[in-house]
């Protein structure tokens, strides 16, 4: 534990490393001068840095620090969207104060004035846990030796900043070495053994489960080798590792394929794990390779967590790097580059959550015709009621749902207003939307108010819609503009949902509709039940749900949520269950 007071006004998670006999900290070394990690065993890695490898070690250290009165902060890797009052919502990059970490899957924390539970695997602990009194004002220094005291204070502040930067750089180096160890275990402990058992696994199955993780392993070894060259062992705060991230920024695109594939991997793995022979096989692989006590799905999650952790580490590194430092601009550019990669992954995760809800909505619609909504769309952008007017002047009240690429319209049942009948859809890729002025429309020969006209640029077919209020019309105009922007952004980012994921979402929705597979996510994993009177340890005995392993979190087996007001519209419009 780090001493308080004059010695330092902050504590670092890096201080939890093993302390050598001479008082220095040992660092885990995985790669030699030739970039090879073959000579380092699991035992050696555990001895040199137990915090990163031993399950529960970090959790115990956090609780010890909290009990000692230290302030512990964590940063969000991904968005956590929830309507449950007992869960803490946050966005990627938000800082959370950790108040309780007695449970490995769920921690109790605070953002501003709200305290609640949050999933532990959604966050990364800050390396430098700063005391709020770190930067005291030099104006408070009085007496004859004021100038000397100010100089001494600034010198000490600089030393603290250098130490904090050292902590961040050491975390980057140490986590990188451990990450290489995990990748090696996956490639040699799982993939190599799977390929020997051709009767159990096809090559297609292995490609689905492991994706391009062997390519990632090869790249990360080279990346770590370059990091080691830039790492200043004597004075880590002088290291110039920003250049390494910039040199390899295009290579990190390799993660996009892996993250695209990961939900499908969870589906395939979940199906295999229903059979005891596969569960026993994977456990035997883990024991044979002397891997830490984490299930295979946890190991397969590590690349996703790693790519989302980079921008947080670089942001913290940038914070403690002066603008005069030769590596400042490189770190800043590297941070922006890695942030863009992480944003794409976070958006894909959110989109995957959305397709489950869209699939459930479609199966609730009576008389659905044509291809599934997920064939072309993956997000609901806006919904509401409009009056659809035909060429003959016939008015029809319809409920419209605007998705990316298409606009679906339905009719409400006259008696059961919560029941919707499918009436058609419009291809938004072929539509030009016109904002009409109030008055007589020459094409329809009608007097209109708050009207929109959708013209098909291919067939020249026209659709006329009227909103009840001017503000409703403006909302639809903005929503249609947002839809076109979203389609363009998806194309630029390469945002795609695999056919397998769409198919699985529809199958789950249909099973749920017929009373089967309740509480099952698109990946086949059970969804966490809602919290029941949860309180932190310091208030009462802890009772947290344990049905979902922490490692399955990216696969969307997250805490079960109350529906948001927007999606609640869908719930209200679905037919009564038999």
Beta strands, then each sheet from edge to edge (+ up, - down):
strand 1: 10-12
strand 2: 72-76
strand 3: 95-100
strand 4: 106-111
strand 5: 114-119
strand 6: 123-125
strand 7: 128-130
strand 8: 380-389
strand 9: 395-403
strand 10: 406-412
strand 11: 420-427
strand 12: 431-435
strand 13: 439-441
strand 14: 446-448
strand 15: 451-456
strand 16: 462-466
sheet 1: 1+ 7-
sheet 2: 5+ 4- 3+ 2- 6+
sheet 3: 11+ 10- 9+ 8- 16+ 15- 12+
sheet 4: 13+ 14-
end
